[in-house]
Amino acid sequence: MAIAKSSQQALPNSTFPPGGVVEQEVNVSRGPGQFQVYPCMVAFDDRTFVGPPSVVKFLMQMRADSAKAFGALVADLKSARDSADPKIFLTNRAQEVKRTSKGRSGEEPYRYLEIVASGLSSSGNTALDRKTITDQVSALQAQQEMLIKHSTFARRK
């Protein structure tokens, strides 16, 4: 996979020759840098692909894992929204998730819960707070549905 459809940055040439490399500028917390993209698979709108089946399998597993994680966040947010004090619920749940998911590389779902909690009012229990949580639930569900909808590919002939 090399270029996302929604990419904001136009590349000078969107055709990848065999063995081609695309260099991209990035700004990260440590300062500006570069990374190189080595296309190893191409997925088409008709859900066919060209490339190693192992890459597709990895992509599908990654999408399934992400969809599952979004589902867990949705459940936590719905529970928070329906609780007596959503802000405290989210803060406590984030701490619990942080403790139980220790050691899992690259996974920090507790950060999402902390961010939502920090965006709530000081009381954390207003109609606007509940709407904020409902909006987050809707956004996550839309992402989850997209991951599930686009989770199958067939080798292009």
TORPA-4810 file (N, C-alpha, C, O; in nm, 3 decimals):
<nodes>
NODE_1_0.086_-0.116_0.000_0.000_0.000_0.000_0.091_0.122_0.000_0.192_0.125_0.070_M
NODE_2_0.054_0.221_-0.077_0.145_0.334_-0.086_0.076_0.469_-0.074_0.125_0.555_-0.001_A
NODE_3_-0.034_0.491_-0.142_-0.097_0.624_-0.140_-0.241_0.610_-0.094_-0.316_0.528_-0.147_I
NODE_4_-0.278_0.690_0.004_-0.417_0.692_0.049_-0.496_0.783_-0.044_-0.445_0.886_-0.090_A
NODE_5_-0.619_0.745_-0.072_-0.704_0.825_-0.161_-0.723_0.967_-0.108_-0.730_1.062_-0.185_K
NODE_6_-0.732_0.980_0.025_-0.760_1.109_0.085_-0.633_1.189_0.113_-0.638_1.288_0.187_S
NODE_7_-0.521_1.149_0.057_-0.395_1.217_0.082_-0.406_1.364_0.044_-0.455_1.397_-0.064_S
NODE_8_-0.360_1.451_0.133_-0.366_1.595_0.109_-0.249_1.644_0.024_-0.256_1.750_-0.037_Q
NODE_9_-0.143_1.567_0.021_-0.024_1.608_-0.050_-0.020_1.543_-0.188_-0.025_1.420_-0.200_Q
NODE_10_-0.012_1.625_-0.291_-0.004_1.572_-0.427_0.138_1.527_-0.454_0.234_1.599_-0.425_A
NODE_11_0.152_1.411_-0.509_0.284_1.361_-0.547_0.310_1.401_-0.691_0.217_1.407_-0.771_L
NODE_12_0.437_1.428_-0.726_0.467_1.470_-0.862_0.430_1.364_-0.965_0.395_1.398_-1.078_P
NODE_13_0.438_1.238_-0.929_0.406_1.130_-1.020_0.337_1.020_-0.940_0.398_0.963_-0.850_N
NODE_14_0.213_0.991_-0.971_0.139_0.892_-0.893_0.154_0.752_-0.950_0.087_0.660_-0.905_S
NODE_15_0.241_0.734_-1.050_0.267_0.603_-1.106_0.395_0.548_-1.043_0.498_0.616_-1.041_T
NODE_16_0.387_0.427_-0.993_0.504_0.365_-0.934_0.565_0.267_-1.033_0.502_0.167_-1.068_F
NODE_17_0.684_0.294_-1.079_0.748_0.196_-1.166_0.791_0.075_-1.083_0.810_0.088_-0.962_P
NODE_18_0.808_-0.040_-1.145_0.855_-0.156_-1.069_0.984_-0.122_-0.995_1.079_-0.071_-1.054_P
NODE_19_0.985_-0.151_-0.867_1.102_-0.122_-0.784_1.115_0.024_-0.748_1.217_0.065_-0.691_G
NODE_20_1.014_0.104_-0.780_1.020_0.247_-0.754_1.010_0.281_-0.606_0.964_0.201_-0.525_G
NODE_21_1.054_0.401_-0.573_1.052_0.450_-0.436_0.996_0.592_-0.438_1.028_0.671_-0.526_V
NODE_22_0.913_0.623_-0.340_0.862_0.758_-0.325_0.917_0.813_-0.194_0.903_0.750_-0.089_V
NODE_23_0.982_0.929_-0.201_1.032_0.992_-0.080_0.933_1.097_-0.036_0.882_1.173_-0.118_E
NODE_24_0.905_1.101_0.093_0.804_1.190_0.148_0.863_1.267_0.266_0.931_1.208_0.350_Q
NODE_25_0.837_1.396_0.273_0.879_1.477_0.388_0.776_1.462_0.499_0.656_1.455_0.471_E
NODE_26_0.821_1.457_0.623_0.731_1.449_0.738_0.781_1.540_0.848_0.901_1.567_0.858_V
NODE_27_0.689_1.588_0.929_0.725_1.664_1.048_0.681_1.583_1.167_0.563_1.554_1.183_N
NODE_28_0.775_1.546_1.251_0.746_1.469_1.370_0.797_1.546_1.491_0.862_1.649_1.475_V
NODE_29_0.768_1.497_1.610_0.806_1.569_1.732_0.956_1.593_1.741_0.999_1.690_1.804_S
NODE_30_1.036_1.507_1.680_1.181_1.524_1.684_1.232_1.618_1.576_1.352_1.643_1.568_R
NODE_31_1.144_1.672_1.494_1.185_1.762_1.387_1.152_1.704_1.251_1.102_1.592_1.242_G
NODE_32_1.180_1.780_1.145_1.149_1.732_1.011_1.236_1.612_0.974_1.347_1.596_1.023_P
NODE_33_1.182_1.531_0.886_1.256_1.413_0.841_1.198_1.363_0.711_1.113_1.428_0.650_G
NODE_34_1.245_1.248_0.669_1.197_1.187_0.546_1.169_1.040_0.570_1.226_0.978_0.660_Q
NODE_35_1.080_0.986_0.491_1.063_0.843_0.489_1.045_0.801_0.344_1.008_0.882_0.259_F
NODE_36_1.072_0.676_0.318_1.059_0.625_0.183_0.949_0.520_0.180_0.935_0.440_0.272_Q
NODE_37_0.871_0.523_0.074_0.764_0.426_0.054_0.808_0.332_-0.057_0.841_0.374_-0.167_V
NODE_38_0.807_0.204_-0.025_0.838_0.101_-0.124_0.708_0.027_-0.152_0.671_-0.063_-0.076_Y
NODE_39_0.637_0.060_-0.258_0.510_-0.006_-0.285_0.529_-0.157_-0.301_0.614_-0.202_-0.378_P
NODE_40_0.449_-0.232_-0.228_0.458_-0.377_-0.239_0.321_-0.437_-0.269_0.309_-0.558_-0.291_C
NODE_41_0.219_-0.354_-0.270_0.084_-0.402_-0.300_0.002_-0.284_-0.351_0.020_-0.171_-0.307_M
NODE_42_-0.087_-0.312_-0.444_-0.179_-0.209_-0.492_-0.319_-0.264_-0.478_-0.350_-0.374_-0.526_V
NODE_43_-0.405_-0.187_-0.411_-0.546_-0.225_-0.396_-0.630_-0.132_-0.483_-0.606_-0.012_-0.488_A
NODE_44_-0.727_-0.189_-0.551_-0.811_-0.113_-0.643_-0.951_-0.094_-0.584_-0.992_-0.165_-0.492_F
NODE_45_-1.024_0.003_-0.638_-1.159_0.032_-0.590_-1.253_-0.087_-0.601_-1.349_-0.097_-0.524_D
NODE_46_-1.228_-0.177_-0.696_-1.316_-0.293_-0.712_-1.281_-0.407_-0.616_-1.330_-0.519_-0.631_D
NODE_47_-1.197_-0.377_-0.518_-1.154_-0.470_-0.413_-1.069_-0.586_-0.467_-1.069_-0.695_-0.411_R
NODE_48_-0.998_-0.559_-0.574_-0.898_-0.654_-0.619_-0.762_-0.596_-0.583_-0.751_-0.478_-0.551_T
NODE_49_-0.659_-0.679_-0.589_-0.526_-0.633_-0.555_-0.422_-0.702_-0.639_-0.446_-0.807_-0.698_F
NODE_50_-0.304_-0.641_-0.643_-0.186_-0.699_-0.704_-0.077_-0.692_-0.598_-0.051_-0.585_-0.541_V
NODE_51_-0.015_-0.804_-0.572_0.091_-0.806_-0.472_0.090_-0.936_-0.395_0.007_-1.023_-0.421_G
NODE_52_0.181_-0.949_-0.300_0.191_-1.072_-0.222_0.067_-1.096_-0.135_0.022_-1.004_-0.066_P
NODE_53_0.012_-1.216_-0.136_-0.103_-1.246_-0.051_-0.073_-1.223_0.097_-0.165_-1.192_0.174_P
NODE_54_0.052_-1.237_0.138_0.088_-1.215_0.279_0.063_-1.070_0.321_0.027_-1.044_0.436_S
NODE_55_0.084_-0.975_0.228_0.059_-0.834_0.259_-0.090_-0.810_0.276_-0.132_-0.738_0.367_V
NODE_56_-0.171_-0.871_0.190_-0.316_-0.856_0.200_-0.364_-0.918_0.331_-0.448_-0.861_0.401_V
NODE_57_-0.311_-1.035_0.364_-0.348_-1.101_0.489_-0.315_-1.012_0.609_-0.395_-0.998_0.701_K
NODE_58_-0.196_-0.951_0.606_-0.155_-0.860_0.713_-0.250_-0.740_0.721_-0.293_-0.701_0.830_F
NODE_59_-0.283_-0.683_0.605_-0.373_-0.567_0.600_-0.511_-0.603_0.655_-0.570_-0.525_0.731_L
NODE_60_-0.562_-0.718_0.617_-0.695_-0.760_0.664_-0.693_-0.784_0.815_-0.789_-0.748_0.885_M
NODE_61_-0.586_-0.843_0.866_-0.576_-0.866_1.010_-0.568_-0.732_1.084_-0.629_-0.715_1.189_Q
NODE_62_-0.491_-0.639_1.029_-0.480_-0.507_1.090_-0.616_-0.436_1.092_-0.651_-0.374_1.192_M
NODE_63_-0.690_-0.446_0.984_-0.824_-0.385_0.980_-0.918_-0.452_1.078_-0.997_-0.384_1.145_R
NODE_64_-0.912_-0.583_1.088_-0.998_-0.655_1.184_-0.964_-0.616_1.327_-1.053_-0.595_1.409_A
NODE_65_-0.835_-0.606_1.356_-0.792_-0.566_1.491_-0.838_-0.424_1.522_-0.883_-0.395_1.633_D
NODE_66_-0.826_-0.335_1.424_-0.869_-0.196_1.444_-1.020_-0.189_1.464_-1.067_-0.116_1.550_S
NODE_67_-1.095_-0.263_1.385_-1.241_-0.264_1.399_-1.280_-0.314_1.539_-1.372_-0.260_1.601_A
NODE_68_-1.211_-0.416_1.587_-1.238_-0.470_1.721_-1.206_-0.365_1.828_-1.281_-0.347_1.923_K
NODE_69_-1.093_-0.295_1.811_-1.054_-0.191_1.907_-1.155_-0.077_1.907_-1.191_-0.025_2.013_A
NODE_70_-1.202_-0.037_1.787_-1.304_0.068_1.780_-1.431_0.023_1.851_-1.496_0.102_1.918_F
NODE_71_-1.467_-0.104_1.835_-1.585_-0.157_1.903_-1.573_-0.148_2.054_-1.670_-0.115_2.123_G
NODE_72_-1.454_-0.178_2.106_-1.432_-0.169_2.251_-1.441_-0.024_2.298_-1.498_0.004_2.404_A
NODE_73_-1.385_0.069_2.220_-1.395_0.210_2.256_-1.539_0.259_2.253_-1.582_0.335_2.340_L
NODE_74_-1.615_0.215_2.153_-1.756_0.251_2.144_-1.831_0.203_2.268_-1.910_0.277_2.325_V
NODE_75_-1.806_0.079_2.308_-1.872_0.025_2.428_-1.836_0.107_2.552_-1.923_0.138_2.634_A
NODE_76_-1.707_0.142_2.566_-1.665_0.224_2.680_-1.731_0.361_2.678_-1.776_0.411_2.781_D
NODE_77_-1.736_0.423_2.560_-1.796_0.556_2.550_-1.946_0.553_2.578_-2.000_0.643_2.642_L
NODE_78_-2.013_0.449_2.529_-2.158_0.437_2.557_-2.182_0.419_2.707_-2.274_0.478_2.764_K
NODE_79_-2.099_0.337_2.770_-2.112_0.318_2.915_-2.087_0.449_2.988_-2.157_0.481_3.084_S
NODE_80_-1.987_0.523_2.943_-1.957_0.653_3.006_-2.074_0.749_2.989_-2.115_0.816_3.084_A
NODE_81_-2.127_0.755_2.868_-2.239_0.846_2.839_-2.358_0.817_2.928_-2.428_0.908_2.972_R
NODE_82_-2.382_0.687_2.956_-2.498_0.647_3.035_-2.471_0.646_3.185_-2.561_0.619_3.264_D
NODE_83_-2.346_0.677_3.225_-2.312_0.674_3.368_-2.352_0.804_3.436_-2.386_0.903_3.371_S
NODE_84_-2.348_0.803_3.568_-2.383_0.922_3.647_-2.280_1.033_3.627_-2.315_1.151_3.631_A
NODE_85_-2.152_0.997_3.606_-2.047_1.096_3.588_-1.953_1.050_3.476_-1.855_0.980_3.503_D
NODE_86_-1.983_1.089_3.352_-1.905_1.042_3.238_-1.755_1.072_3.247_-1.673_0.990_3.207_P
NODE_87_-1.719_1.189_3.298_-1.578_1.227_3.304_-1.501_1.133_3.397_-1.393_1.085_3.362_K
NODE_88_-1.555_1.108_3.515_-1.489_1.017_3.609_-1.488_0.876_3.553_-1.388_0.805_3.567_I
NODE_89_-1.597_0.834_3.491_-1.602_0.701_3.431_-1.490_0.684_3.329_-1.417_0.585_3.332_F
NODE_90_-1.475_0.781_3.237_-1.373_0.772_3.133_-1.232_0.775_3.192_-1.145_0.701_3.148_L
NODE_91_-1.212_0.860_3.291_-1.080_0.868_3.355_-1.044_0.736_3.423_-0.932_0.687_3.408_T
NODE_92_-1.138_0.680_3.497_-1.114_0.552_3.564_-1.095_0.439_3.463_-1.008_0.353_3.481_N
NODE_93_-1.176_0.439_3.358_-1.165_0.334_3.257_-1.030_0.343_3.185_-0.969_0.240_3.155_R
NODE_94_-0.985_0.466_3.157_-0.855_0.485_3.092_-0.743_0.427_3.178_-0.652_0.362_3.128_A
NODE_95_-0.750_0.452_3.308_-0.648_0.399_3.399_-0.651_0.247_3.402_-0.546_0.182_3.404_Q
NODE_96_-0.771_0.190_3.401_-0.784_0.045_3.400_-0.728_-0.016_3.271_-0.655_-0.115_3.275_E
NODE_97_-0.762_0.044_3.158_-0.714_-0.005_3.029_-0.561_0.007_3.022_-0.493_-0.081_2.970_V
NODE_98_-0.510_0.116_3.074_-0.364_0.137_3.074_-0.294_0.027_3.153_-0.190_-0.024_3.111_K
NODE_99_-0.350_-0.009_3.266_-0.291_-0.116_3.349_-0.299_-0.251_3.280_-0.203_-0.327_3.281_R
NODE_100_-0.413_-0.281_3.220_-0.434_-0.415_3.164_-0.372_-0.434_3.026_-0.350_-0.548_2.985_T
NODE_101_-0.344_-0.327_2.954_-0.288_-0.342_2.819_-0.139_-0.315_2.817_-0.081_-0.299_2.710_S
NODE_102_-0.076_-0.310_2.932_0.068_-0.285_2.940_0.145_-0.389_2.860_0.114_-0.508_2.863_K
NODE_103_0.246_-0.343_2.791_0.330_-0.434_2.716_0.284_-0.459_2.575_0.355_-0.527_2.500_G
NODE_104_0.170_-0.408_2.534_0.122_-0.427_2.397_0.175_-0.313_2.311_0.130_-0.199_2.323_R
NODE_105_0.267_-0.343_2.228_0.334_-0.243_2.147_0.236_-0.171_2.053_0.156_-0.234_1.984_S
NODE_106_0.244_-0.038_2.053_0.165_0.041_1.960_0.019_0.059_1.995_-0.053_0.128_1.923_G
NODE_107_-0.027_-0.002_2.103_-0.168_0.010_2.139_-0.184_0.100_2.261_-0.132_0.069_2.369_E
NODE_108_-0.253_0.208_2.243_-0.277_0.298_2.354_-0.422_0.346_2.353_-0.447_0.467_2.345_E
NODE_109_-0.519_0.254_2.362_-0.659_0.298_2.360_-0.695_0.386_2.480_-0.788_0.466_2.471_P
NODE_110_-0.622_0.373_2.590_-0.650_0.456_2.707_-0.630_0.603_2.676_-0.698_0.688_2.734_Y
NODE_111_-0.536_0.636_2.584_-0.513_0.776_2.547_-0.638_0.837_2.485_-0.669_0.953_2.511_R
NODE_112_-0.708_0.761_2.405_-0.830_0.812_2.342_-0.933_0.845_2.450_-0.997_0.950_2.445_Y
NODE_113_-0.948_0.755_2.547_-1.043_0.779_2.656_-1.002_0.901_2.738_-1.087_0.980_2.778_L
NODE_114_-0.872_0.917_2.763_-0.824_1.035_2.837_-0.852_1.163_2.760_-0.890_1.265_2.819_E
NODE_115_-0.831_1.159_2.630_-0.854_1.278_2.547_-1.002_1.317_2.549_-1.034_1.435_2.562_I
NODE_116_-1.090_1.219_2.535_-1.234_1.249_2.540_-1.269_1.306_2.677_-1.342_1.405_2.686_V
NODE_117_-1.218_1.245_2.783_-1.247_1.293_2.919_-1.197_1.436_2.938_-1.266_1.518_2.999_A
NODE_118_-1.079_1.466_2.886_-1.023_1.601_2.903_-1.104_1.706_2.827_-1.098_1.824_2.861_S
NODE_119_-1.180_1.665_2.726_-1.262_1.758_2.650_-1.398_1.786_2.712_-1.473_1.870_2.663_G
NODE_120_-1.429_1.716_2.820_-1.558_1.737_2.887_-1.547_1.852_2.986_-1.437_1.890_3.026_L
NODE_121_-1.661_1.906_3.025_-1.662_2.015_3.122_-1.608_1.968_3.256_-1.587_1.849_3.278_S
NODE_122_-1.586_2.062_3.347_-1.530_2.026_3.478_-1.622_1.932_3.554_-1.575_1.845_3.627_S
NODE_123_-1.753_1.947_3.537_-1.846_1.855_3.604_-1.856_1.724_3.526_-1.883_1.619_3.583_S
NODE_124_-1.833_1.732_3.394_-1.836_1.612_3.311_-1.973_1.550_3.296_-1.985_1.436_3.251_G
NODE_125_-2.077_1.623_3.334_-2.210_1.563_3.338_-2.316_1.658_3.284_-2.424_1.670_3.342_N
NODE_126_-2.286_1.726_3.174_-2.383_1.818_3.115_-2.439_1.755_2.987_-2.388_1.655_2.937_T
NODE_127_-2.545_1.817_2.936_-2.602_1.769_2.810_-2.500_1.781_2.696_-2.494_1.695_2.608_A
NODE_128_-2.419_1.887_2.700_-2.316_1.905_2.598_-2.209_1.795_2.608_-2.159_1.748_2.507_L
NODE_129_-2.174_1.756_2.732_-2.078_1.646_2.751_-2.132_1.517_2.691_-2.059_1.445_2.623_D
NODE_130_-2.258_1.489_2.714_-2.317_1.366_2.660_-2.326_1.371_2.508_-2.309_1.270_2.440_R
NODE_131_-2.353_1.491_2.454_-2.354_1.506_2.307_-2.213_1.485_2.252_-2.197_1.422_2.148_K
NODE_132_-2.114_1.538_2.319_-1.975_1.519_2.277_-1.942_1.369_2.269_-1.881_1.324_2.172_T
NODE_133_-1.981_1.296_2.370_-1.955_1.152_2.372_-2.034_1.082_2.261_-1.981_0.993_2.194_I
NODE_134_-2.159_1.121_2.242_-2.240_1.062_2.134_-2.176_1.088_1.998_-2.175_0.999_1.913_T
NODE_135_-2.122_1.208_1.978_-2.055_1.239_1.852_-1.930_1.152_1.834_-1.902_1.107_1.723_D
NODE_136_-1.856_1.128_1.942_-1.738_1.042_1.934_-1.779_0.899_1.899_-1.713_0.832_1.819_Q
NODE_137_-1.889_0.852_1.960_-1.940_0.718_1.929_-1.974_0.708_1.781_-1.937_0.610_1.715_V
NODE_138_-2.044_0.807_1.729_-2.082_0.806_1.586_-1.959_0.803_1.496_-1.957_0.728_1.398_S
NODE_139_-1.859_0.882_1.528_-1.737_0.887_1.447_-1.665_0.752_1.448_-1.621_0.703_1.344_A
NODE_140_-1.653_0.692_1.566_-1.586_0.562_1.576_-1.665_0.453_1.504_-1.606_0.367_1.438_L
NODE_141_-1.797_0.456_1.516_-1.878_0.356_1.448_-1.865_0.369_1.297_-1.863_0.268_1.226_Q
NODE_142_-1.857_0.491_1.246_-1.839_0.511_1.102_-1.705_0.454_1.056_-1.698_0.390_0.951_A
NODE_143_-1.601_0.477_1.133_-1.470_0.423_1.099_-1.471_0.270_1.105_-1.413_0.203_1.020_Q
NODE_144_-1.537_0.217_1.207_-1.546_0.072_1.223_-1.620_0.010_1.104_-1.576_-0.092_1.050_Q
NODE_145_-1.731_0.070_1.064_-1.807_0.019_0.951_-1.726_0.023_0.822_-1.733_-0.069_0.740_E
NODE_146_-1.648_0.131_0.803_-1.563_0.142_0.684_-1.459_0.030_0.684_-1.435_-0.031_0.580_M
NODE_147_-1.399_0.003_0.798_-1.298_-0.104_0.806_-1.360_-0.239_0.772_-1.300_-0.320_0.702_L
NODE_148_-1.479_-0.263_0.823_-1.546_-0.391_0.798_-1.589_-0.401_0.652_-1.572_-0.506_0.589_I
NODE_149_-1.644_-0.292_0.598_-1.692_-0.291_0.460_-1.579_-0.319_0.361_-1.600_-0.388_0.261_K
NODE_150_-1.462_-0.266_0.388_-1.349_-0.279_0.295_-1.248_-0.382_0.346_-1.127_-0.361_0.337_H
NODE_151_-1.299_-0.492_0.398_-1.206_-0.589_0.457_-1.186_-0.714_0.372_-1.130_-0.813_0.419_S
NODE_152_-1.231_-0.710_0.249_-1.208_-0.826_0.163_-1.146_-0.781_0.030_-1.186_-0.679_-0.028_T
NODE_153_-1.050_-0.858_-0.014_-0.987_-0.833_-0.143_-0.972_-0.965_-0.215_-0.961_-1.070_-0.152_F
NODE_154_-0.972_-0.960_-0.345_-0.947_-1.078_-0.428_-0.829_-1.047_-0.520_-0.815_-0.934_-0.568_A
NODE_155_-0.748_-1.145_-0.545_-0.632_-1.124_-0.631_-0.681_-1.087_-0.771_-0.769_-1.152_-0.827_R
NODE_156_-0.623_-0.982_-0.826_-0.656_-0.937_-0.961_-0.596_-1.033_-1.062_-0.481_-1.074_-1.048_R
NODE_157_-0.673_-1.067_-1.161_-0.624_-1.164_-1.263_-0.566_-1.095_-1.381_-0.521_-1.160_-1.474_K
</nodes>
